């Protein structure tokens, strides 16, 4: 039963990917001025800093 459900999930995922590629949306708007780095990179940096703080707290306790 699990193998069948995995096959169904894979087919659904493949269908979603094909539909998303077949009908592309409008182009993204230009980035606002004043942002030197991409927002995705900024989020990754904040997440890394948060993990570092948690690790330091665990080491000091």
Order of alpha helices (4+ residues) and beta strands (2+ residues): alpha-alpha
